[in-house]
Amino acid sequence: MTGKPAMSMAERKAIEEACAVRTVRIMSYNIAHGQGMDGKVDLERIADVIRSSGADIVALQEVDSHYSGRSGYEDQAARLAAMLDMSYSYGPNLVEPPLAPGQPARKFGNAVLSRFPIKYAVNHPYRHVEKPPDNAEPRGMLETVVDLGGTNFSLFNTHLSLHEEGIRSNIGELLEIAENTFFPAVIAGDFNAVPNHPQIAKVRSRFVDAFAGAAPGESFTFPSSYRDPSGIGITEPAVRIDYLFSKGAEDIRNARVIDTNASDHMPIVADFVIPAAVAQVMQGSKVLS
């Protein structure tokens, strides 16, 4: 599913800038349906984090769409896109029936926001199903092709399983799809695995880690730092489980973690220098020109 198909003035401007400099700032951010470390759900706060980062393309995980009262039954991807004047795509992995006939289905999954036009998007549900099924959260990867102005670019946005068997299976499916793109690509998301995990090493052997060479403490993303006003609850980032991997970028610059407690994860951003004039092609049955 994609939103806002017609090219806006903002998208035209973004394409002109990309043609001139070919540098695109990409963010990955698990927004926990907009719930911050203070327990408040506030999409305005999430939008402020994205806006202040200067991100051009944003991979979001844990995004509600009419899901429940916890987020006011709101279509969060659509609202964020409207607040930020961006296009969006959405890939639900958990789909529940509506509470009443005629209401939208209740969905939970991944989303992509983009200053540039989105040409194509498809959600790939992972085949692995957790056991027991009653406690399972289906996982998947949202593939989005973005038009950078004469250059197509692929973003693979994912949220992996919490369990070893699931992570191994998810990574296998992710790489099978991502390695077949014709375009420069970034894999982004919440992998629920630390950097020395063998499956992360498998991805790193085929894609470039945007945080390669960074000191461990400089790349921790979870949990967000927070001090409760009472002084009782204190958290500090302890692990890195959120990633940006690239294939086909000429360079990766300014990779960093943004210190915010608008979610239980802290977002990561990096600037990717994308080769110009990648030809428009037909990928299988998917016409991208």
Buried (B, 14 or more C-beta within 10 A) or exposed (E): BBBBEEBBEBBEEBBEBBBEEBBBBBBBBBBBBBBBBEEEBBBEBBBBBBEEBEBBBBBBBBBBBBBEEEBBBBBBBBBBBBBBBBBBBBBBBBBEEEEEEEEEEBBBBBBBBBBBBBBBBBBBBBEBEBEEEEEBEBBBBBBBBBBBBEBBBBBBBBBBBEBEEBBBBBBBBBBEBBEEBBBBBBBBBBBBBBBEBEBBEBBBEEBBBBBEEBEEEEBBBBBBBBEEEEEEEEBEBEBBBBBBBBBBBEEBEEBBBBEBBBBBBBBBBBBBBBEBEBEBEEBEEEEBE
